[in-house]
């Protein structure tokens, strides 16, 4: 039977699934639900040393893209401490605390982390990408999400926390700003235990174009741009996971857009040793965790993988530069039994190889004209098209 357990940066997990920091991890009943459906760990809702403003849940949702979160209530320190106590008393989950301290006082980071360690937390996740925080940069304050884009500030925060506690420290790094590789290196040099890599960007909500461009946040026609999460980010997250994993700095915890066991396998192959999931569970419920774990276990048994380590980073050998791309002479092939004659592929304006055959009411590929781009494979709604060698 496949062994799903892992040790990531000193954090022992029974499987790689962590419920990410967010609304799913703000109450004890939700923590219990996460455990009941198989999660190995939860990362508690973001806790601030000092609340800078009061936010209510106002989210813009496009199901196939994701959620733009204009705001969501953070936990007060007392709430988070109590949640750690209750979580450790009533579950066997590993409890990770997602936290931020005062930007102007480095020592508050270590002090707050120690408070959560004393409460029983298993690990601390430093939120270095929140758009509402100041930086601890010595040369002057850097506003907002820039905290996680400043290697010097990140190193100082991590060093202070590492000197204050004995449990693993996770750095949750931002991908917005283009400095994640430098920041990841600084975090590793400061001896962080785990790097949490996920694609997160500020995004604009949809607009009511018939009402003066009003924002489509529920009950709020105007507001701020919010953090975006969901399916849109998965492939971007995998790119960042691979970039960091190839540097071989510290173990990587990945996240962003995953909703199936196949997505989890891909992230692990790109270099994540464990994964954090939030939006997909919000959309589908905690039972999604069970489906993912069942699929992951079945896959590992089918592939004769005894452990997660057996396929961890497996795809990195395939990551090449554009000038190293390898090309095989291929063409698309249409399965007549699956083709319904919908003609979506025939209408592709960049393709000269596909034609509709009136007699059969099917589409057909001329392999001599096909350049093998693969666009038709992706747009066929009936999975009737595959790629074959010429």
Secondary structure as UniProt FT lines:
FT   STRAND          6..8
FT   TURN            9..10
FT   STRAND          11..13
FT   STRAND          17..19
FT   HELIX           23..25
FT   HELIX           28..36
FT   TURN            37..38
FT   STRAND          41..48
FT   STRAND          59..62
FT   TURN            63..65
FT   STRAND          66..69
FT   HELIX           77..90
FT   STRAND          94..100
FT   TURN            103..104
FT   HELIX           107..119
FT   STRAND          123..127
FT   TURN            131..132
FT   TURN            138..139
FT   HELIX           144..149
FT   HELIX           151..162
FT   TURN            163..164
FT   STRAND          168..173
FT   TURN            176..177
FT   HELIX           180..189
FT   TURN            190..191
FT   STRAND          194..198
FT   STRAND          201..203
FT   STRAND          207..208
FT   TURN            209..213
FT   STRAND          214..215
FT   TURN            218..219
FT   STRAND          226..229
FT   HELIX           231..233
FT   HELIX           234..247
FT   STRAND          251..255
FT   HELIX           261..270
FT   STRAND          272..277
FT   HELIX           279..284
FT   HELIX           287..302
FT   TURN            303..304
FT   HELIX           308..310
FT   TURN            311..313
FT   HELIX           314..318
FT   HELIX           322..324
FT   STRAND          330..334
FT   TURN            336..338
FT   TURN            344..347
FT   TURN            349..350
FT   STRAND          354..357
FT   TURN            358..361
FT   STRAND          362..365
FT   TURN            367..369
FT   HELIX           375..379
FT   TURN            381..382
FT   STRAND          385..389
//
